[in-house]
Amino acid sequence: MEKMTVAALLISMVVYGSQMKTTFGALYMVGDSAGWTTIGNVNYKQWAATKTFQFGDTIVFTYNKQFHNVMQVKHGDYRSCNVSAPIATHSTGNDSIVIKTYGHHYYLCAVPGHCQAGQKLDINVQRLSSTLAPTPSPSSSPSSSSPSPSSTPSSATASKPNSIGKVTATSIKLGFAIALLAAVSIV
């Protein structure tokens, strides 16, 4: 009887898992090992151009909070380095921001002279044609979240998004299927 209960539970997990349409994104450390800084002539435009950002990805700004900060701003403010009307402000020195909307996301350092020196970032998140992709509203709302100790990536994994990779509903289904096969072989 107990084996049948376990098998029934695993079958229900497979059925439930097959209905999931969740995607967990990659982690990107802004500026890779240099981080968010004015030292070292980091070209954030070039850095972003080498990445394919997607809905659900997390971008991590790592910096010395005594000398820098992160502001999300509108396009015009990004172009002119205007810090008077930020969408969101981050100042922990280790800010994780989950991309929750499609389109451009503009960030800059509000310390005087830093944005003008190139410490600004434009992340463009394009829509996917996949059925797994969520369909949120356009990027007019802030896309930020507070960092938590459990979600703060190390520099080794943050600069290599494929070390964590994408976990999709397909891989979740596969895991449930393997668990089901294991349970059936026990019964």
N, C-alpha and C positions, 0 to 999 in steps of 0.2 A: 504494500500500500504506500509506504514512504517513497519508494522509487518512482511510483506513478505520479505522486505529488510533485516530486522534483522535476520529472519529465514535463508535466503540465505547466509548471512554473517557467521552465526554460522555453517551452513552445510559446507561451504568452509573451515572454521577453522578445523572442524573435519577431512575433507579429507586431508588437509595439515598436521595436527597433526599426522595422521595415517602414513604418509610417513617419519616422524622423526625417526632417529636412534641415538639419542643422549643419552649419559650417563654422569651424573654429579657425581663425586666421593665423597668419604668420606673425612673427615678432621681428621688428626692424629697429636696430639701434641707430638713431640719427647720427650721421657722420662716422659710422662704424667705430673703430678704436679711438678716433680723435674725439668723438662725442660732439656736444653742442658748445662751440667755442669760437673765439676770434683768432686763436693762436694756431699757427701752422697752415694758414691759407686754405682751409677746407672749402671746397666748392660744393655747396649744398645743392645747387641746381644740377650739377653733374652727378652727384650722389643719387638724387631722386630719379634722374633719367635712367639709371641702371637698374631700377626696381620696377616691379609690376605690382602696384598696390591694389588690394581688393577689399571689398566690404568685409568687416570683421577683423582685419589686420590690426595689430597694435604697433604704434610707433613710440619709441622710448627716447626721451631727451635726457641725457646724462650730462651734468655740468656742475660747476662750483656755484652754489646758490649765492655766494657773496658777490659774485661778479656777473652773473647772468640770470635770465629768466626766460619764459616762453609765453608769448601771447598769440592767440589765434585771432586773426583779423580778416576783414573783407579785402577783396582784390585791390581796390583803390588805395586802401591804407597800406597794403603790402607793397605796392609799387612806390608809394611816396614815403615809406617808413614812418607812417603816422601811427602813434601809439595812444591817441586820445580816446578811441572808442573800441576797445577790444571786445571780441565775442567771448573769450575766456582767457584767464590768466593763470599760469602755473609757475610755482616758485620753490618746489621742494628740492630740486637738484637731481631728481630721478623721477621724471613725470612720464607715466604710461598713458597714452591716449588711444582709445579704441576708435577705429574708423567706423562710424555708424551711418554715413551718408555717402552718396556718389558725388562726383564732381571734384572741384579743386578745394583744397584745404590749405590755407595760408597761415604760416607761423613766422614769427620774428622775435628777436631779442629786443626788449624795450630799453635797455641800458643805452644812454646817449652815445651815438656814433657806431654802435655795433651793427645795427641793421644796414646802415650806409656802407659799412666795411664788408658786407656780404653775409652776415649772420641772419639769414632768412631762408625759408623753405616753402616751396609750393609742391604739395602732394596731390596728384591727380588720380582719383579712383574711378575707373571706367566700369560701366555696367557689363555684366557677364550675360551670355545667352543661355547659361545653364539653368536647368529647372531647380537646382539646389540654391541658386542665388536669391536672397531675400529682396524684397522690393520696398525699401524705405522711401521717405520723402527726399526731395532735392537737398543739397548741402547748404541750406540757408540757416539751419540750426547748429548750435555748437556740437562738436564731436569730441567730448573730453570725458575722462573719468579719473578718479583719484587712484594713485598707485596703492597696491596692497602688498604686504611683504610676500605673500604667496604667489603673486603674479609678476613680481619684479624679476626680469630675466638677468642672467649673467651676461657679461659682454661677449663671452664665447658663443652663447646660443643666440643672442639678440642680433648679432651681425650675420648670422647664417640662418635665415628663416627656414631653410629646408632641413635643418637639424631637428626641428620640431615638426615642420611640414603642415599640411592641411589634413584635418581629420574630417571626413565627410560621412554622410549617412551610409554610403556604400561600405566604408571600412567598419562602421558600427554594425551594420547588418552581417558582415563577414564574421566579426567577433561573436555575435549571437549565434550564428550558424555553427561555428566551431564549438561553442559551449553546448549547443543542442546535440551535436554529434557525440561529444564526450559523454553527455548524460545518457543518451540512447545506448552507447556501448556499455555503460555501467548497468543499465536495466537489462 
